[in-house]
C-alpha cells in the first residue's frame, strides 16, 4: 500500500518462493497546487495504478496451473480536487470542499468486474471570537459496482451530515456533535465527541472520545485489504463506534510517551474465507 505525493512514476516487484508467486505494481501520478489572488488554494492530482498478484499455497506436485490462471489483476484510475480558503472570510467562514473519484477494475480468472467510487466532502466552519466555532459538513460516499459474472449493478451509498460545536482554548479542545447518517437509506445517528485537555506547559494531555464512522464496503477497498479475494457478491459497509481514553506527554526535550485504552464495536465486519 503506497501513497504518492508529487511522485510521477513508481514501480516495484516482489518475489516469493512458490511458482508464479511474483507480485508487480506500477503507479504513475501527478499533483499540483495553485494559489489565487483571492487567497484561495486549489489542489489536485490524477493517477493510475496497476497491480498483478498470483495465487499461491497449492501443492505443485498434485495440481497444475498456468501463470494466467493464477493471476489477479487490478487497475485503478483516480483523481481528486480540493479547494480551501487560506484565511477566514469577513463572516468568519472557513471552507474546504473536496471530491475524490476512482474507477477500479479487477480480473481474477473470470469476467472483469468494474467499479466507480466517488466521495464528495463539503465541510464548513463558522468561528465566533477566539474560542468557539460551529462545524457544518456533508459527505456523500457513492459506489457503483458491476460484478463480472452478473450484469446487475450494485449501488452502495452512504450520506451523512456532521454538525458539531467546537471549543478551543490554550488548555482545552472539545468537539461535540452527532453524525446523522444514511447507509443505503437506513438511518443511524452516530456520536462525534472528542476532548483534549492540556496542562499550561503543554507537556501532558488527557484524551477522551466517543466517535462513530463507516468503513466503506467496495471491491477496491476489499482488494486493498486482501488482493487474493474472489470478486465480492455483495457490498456491506462496516459501522464503527469507538470509545477511548488516554494520555500523552513529554519529559525533558527528547522523550515523549502516550497510552490509550478503548472499546470498539463493529457492525457488518467483512470476513475473508479461505
N, C-alpha and C positions, 0 to 999 in steps of 0.2 A: 504494500500500500504506500503510495508516494504522493507528495504534494509538490506542486510546481508553481513557482513564483518568478516571473520573468525568465523562465527557462525555455529554450526554443527546441531542444531535442534531448532525449534521454532514452537509453536502451540498455537492457541487461539480459543475461542468460544465466539460469541456474541449472545445474545438472544433478541428477540423482544416480543411485546405484542400480536401479532396475531398468530393464529395456524400455526405451522410449520415454523414461521419466526425465524430461527436459522441458523446463518451463521458460517461455520467452515473453518479454514485454517490451513494447516500443511506444513511446509517447512523444508528442510534439505539441507545444503550446506557445502562445504569445499573449502578453499582457501589457496594458498601458494605462497611464493616468494623465488626466488633463485638468488643470485648474483654470477657471474663468475669472474675468474681471469682476463678476458679481459675487465673488467669494464662494463659489461652488466647486465641488470636486467630482469629476466623472472618473470612474474606474471600471475597466472591463477586461475580459480575457476570453479567448477561444482556444480549443484544443482538441486533440484526437489521441485515443489510447487503444492499442491493440494488444491482446493477451492470448497466449496459447498455453494450455495446460494439458497434461497427459495422465490418464487414469493409471493407477499402479496398485500393487498389492496382490495381484493374482499369481498363480503358480505357472511360470512359463513352460514347465515340463508337461503340464496337463491341459493347458488352454493355449490357443494360438490366436493372436490378434495382429492386425496390421497397424501401422502407425496412424493411418487415417481413422481407424475405428476407435482408437484411444484418445483422439484429440478433442479437447474442449476449447472452443474459440470464442472470444468475446471482443466486441468493438464498441467504443464509446465516442461519440461526437458531443461536445458540450461547449457552453459559453455562459458567462454571467456579466451582468451590468449593474453598477452601483452608482447612486447619486447621493451626496450629502452636503449640507451647508457647513462651512468651516467655523462659523460663529452664529449664535442665535439671532433670529430676526428681531425687529423692533418690538414684536409682541412676545418675545421670549420663546420662540418655537425652534426646535431642532428636529430635523427630519433626515431619514436615511432609507429611502425606498431602494429595493434591490430585487433582481429577478435572476433565477438560475434555470437553465434549460439543458437537458441532455437527451440524446437519442441513443439507446442501447440495444445491441443485438447479441444473441447467444446461439451457438450451434453446437449441440453435444450429440452428434450422430443421429439426429432426427431433423425434421424440418426446422428452419431457423425461426426463432422467436424474436419479436421486436417489442420495444417499449419506449415510450416517450414520458419523460418526467419534467414537471415544471413546478418551481417553488417561487411564489411571489410574497415578499415581505413589505409591509407598509408601516414602519414604526414612526411615531410622532411623540415628542416630549415638549411639555409646556412647563417652564420654570416660573416660580414665584419667589422673588428675592434670592437670597443666597442659599437657602437650606431646603426648600420644598419644590417638588415637581410632580407632574401628573403624566403618566405614560399611557398612550392610546395606540394600540397596534392591531394589525390584522394580517393573518397569514393564510394563504391558500396553497396547499401541497397536493398536486394533481398527478395521477399516474394513469396512463393508458397502455395496457399490456395485451398483446396478441400472441398466444402460445403457438408454437409451430405446428402442432398436431390438431389444432382446433381453430376454426375461423371465427369463433365468438370472441369479441373484445371484452376484456375485463377492465372495469373502471374502479379505481381505488383512490378516493379523495378525502382529504381532511381539511376542515376550515376551523379556525379559532381566532377569537379576539383576545387581547392581552392588556386589559386596563389595570393600572396599579398606581399607588401613591408612593412617592419616594421622599425620604428624609435623609439628608446628607449634611453632617457636621464634621468637624475635625475628629470627633471621637465615635460617632455613630453613623452607620449607613444601613438604612432599613428600607426594604421594598415590600409592600403589602398589596396583594391583588389576587385576582382569580383569572382562570382561563376558560371561558365558555367555549366548548369545542363540539364539533360535529364530525364523527368518524363514520363516513358513508351514511349520513343522515341520522345516526344515533347520537343523541346529545349526552354529554358528560361535562360536569363542572369540576375543573382541576384547580388545586391550590397553587399559589405563587407567592410564598412568603420567605424572605431571606433577611438575615441581620448579621452585621459585623460590628462588634463593639471593641474599641481600641483604647489603650491607655494613652495618657498625654504624650509620652515619649515615643509612641508608635512601635514599641518593642513587644507588645503582647496583644493578641486579638482573639476574641471568642467569636465563633461562627455558629449560627443556628439556621435551620431551614426546613421548610416543608414545601416541596415543589412537585409538579406533575408535568409530564411531557409525553410525546409519542416517538417511538422508533418506527419509521415508515417501513411498511412491507412492500418491497418491489424486487423484481428479478435482479436489477442492478445491485441493490444493497445485499441481497442474499448471496449473489455470486462473489461479492467482495468479502463476505464473511467466510464462504466455503466455495471455492471455484470448481469443485468436483461434483456439485449437485446436479441432479436432473432438473429439467425445466419445471418450475412450480405449477401446480394446477389451481392454486388459489393464492390470494394475497391478503394477509391479515396484518393489521397494524398493532404493534405492542404498546399498550398503555402503561406508563410507569408512574408510580408515586414513590417519592423518596423523602424520608425524614432523617435528618442528620444533626449532629452536634460535634463541635471540635474546637481546636485552638491552634494557633501558630504564633511564632515569635522569633526573636533573635537574641543571641548572647554575644556580647562584645561586637566586633565588626565583621567576623568571618564565619560565625556559626548560626545556623537557622534550624528550626525544628517545627514540626507540625504533627497533629494527630486528629483523627476523625473517626467517629462511630456512627453507623446509620442503619436504617431498616428500609429495604426496597421491596416493593410489591410490583409484579409484572402480570399483565393480563394479555393473553394471546401471544405467548412466547413461542417463536418458531423452533421446532425440533428437527434435527437432521438425522434421518435413519440410515444406517448402513445398507 
